[in-house]
Amino acid sequence: MKEEKLTNNEKAAITRDLFERYRRGETSPDENEVVESLEKEFIPEKEFEITDKLIEELETETTAFIFQKITKPKRRVLSPVLVGSVASVALLIIGIFVFYKPHSLQPKTITQQYIATNAIKNILLPDGTEIALNSGTTLRENSREVWLDEGEAFFDIKPDVAHPFIVHLRNGITVRVLGTSFTIQSYSELPTQKIGVLNGKVTVSTQNNQSMELVANQQATYNETKKELLKESINSELKAAWRTGTIVLENATEDELRLRIRQLYNKSIVFENQPETMSINITLDKTTAINEIAAEIAILYNFSYQITDDKIVFKSQNATELP
């Protein structure tokens, strides 16, 4: 069956729809990359005269560029207003990059970057906000707006009603607060991102228009596979106890156990013949010797274990030995 082609009006409508969703922060990372590359391609200078000729050239070139970059654009259910809109593609792209700042996950200017490598790092922002970064965390800051690129952080936000504090996470997750204490866990090797509130209130939103408010002892968990944001009750003090070297794992996966053992003891974990699924409940403390932690895990989950200089090898006792 021959594939039905989009009309020029439909292409223009889809392009306008893309720009509007980008301006509202509803586009995917791949779509963001396409839109943001337009500024370099078509608007190299900020000072120019908007003429009929410029509009005509941008209209044609921009639409062609979008459909060249987007693989197999699908026919969308388009509003008649969009299809018949007199608002040109060219004026939208000029407006995005010239007359107002785009809603982008990347800041125009980063005033500071903080990296915690092998230890917890405490920082104080110019506005009085205090942040603790767990080991393996990278954070970028620009006034009362930060980008948590990787890791885990505790925030104690200095109240400023006129200037909300905003935290950007991967996959378009945004946390907006006024004066609040909360933790965020956002490790790329784990399938979820978690925001837990100690006091005050925060708003968590996603790029697909999910949004929820959290108060003390509530946590939002974003599942990256299901693209789903869920709320649950927690003990927020326990969730933030990593600041003193204590990590409480509740229904954790083996991936999070690996991460936490690496953080506290600088050792990797290897499972041999492990069960298909594990639900781990254990409290880890950096003052406890690694052999005691390994022995507790072995008893709880019926493993034998061996500790070397750089790793712990667990082997399931339930595995059937080959002759």
Secondary structure as GFF3:
##gff-version 3
##sequence-region A 1 323
A	DSSP	alpha_helix	8	23	.	.	.	ID=ss1
A	DSSP	alpha_helix	29	42	.	.	.	ID=ss2
A	DSSP	alpha_helix	52	69	.	.	.	ID=ss3
A	DSSP	alpha_helix	80	83	.	.	.	ID=ss4
A	DSSP	alpha_helix	89	94	.	.	.	ID=ss5
A	DSSP	pi_helix	95	99	.	.	.	ID=ss6
A	DSSP	beta_strand	112	116	.	.	.	ID=ss7
A	DSSP	beta_strand	121	124	.	.	.	ID=ss8
A	DSSP	beta_strand	130	133	.	.	.	ID=ss9
A	DSSP	beta_strand	137	142	.	.	.	ID=ss10
A	DSSP	beta_strand	145	156	.	.	.	ID=ss11
A	DSSP	beta_strand	165	168	.	.	.	ID=ss12
A	DSSP	three_ten_helix	170	172	.	.	.	ID=ss13
A	DSSP	beta_strand	174	177	.	.	.	ID=ss14
A	DSSP	beta_strand	181	186	.	.	.	ID=ss15
A	DSSP	beta_strand	192	199	.	.	.	ID=ss16
A	DSSP	beta_strand	201	205	.	.	.	ID=ss17
A	DSSP	beta_strand	211	215	.	.	.	ID=ss18
A	DSSP	beta_strand	218	223	.	.	.	ID=ss19
A	DSSP	beta_strand	228	233	.	.	.	ID=ss20
A	DSSP	alpha_helix	236	239	.	.	.	ID=ss21
A	DSSP	three_ten_helix	241	244	.	.	.	ID=ss22
A	DSSP	beta_strand	246	252	.	.	.	ID=ss23
A	DSSP	alpha_helix	254	265	.	.	.	ID=ss24
A	DSSP	beta_strand	268	272	.	.	.	ID=ss25
A	DSSP	beta_strand	280	285	.	.	.	ID=ss26
A	DSSP	alpha_helix	290	301	.	.	.	ID=ss27
A	DSSP	beta_strand	303	307	.	.	.	ID=ss28
A	DSSP	beta_strand	311	316	.	.	.	ID=ss29
###
